Amino acid sequence: MTNVEKKTISLPPEHAAYVDSLVESGVYGSASEVVRAGLRALQERDAAVERWLHEEVAPVYDAMTANPERGLPAQAVFDEIRRFHAARLKRPA
């Protein structure tokens, strides 16, 4: 890494122990590598959430706004969930 900015971070003991165990096991070469991997994972998760919001949630919201009649009353949805749950409880294990 040619261009790095040093930061000091504080971790609770269980997180510090986890970082140490990853380094000691050889999975990562240093605590900095663990933190960088964790930040990359957070960035990937945030990007996935953004994609989901833009590609799936926004179009459904727009469709519901354009045609509210296509929605279901909350009570009907909860009634169906309760029926489904009750039926599952009755099934033998």
Order of alpha helices (4+ residues) and beta strands (2+ residues): alpha-alpha-alpha-alpha
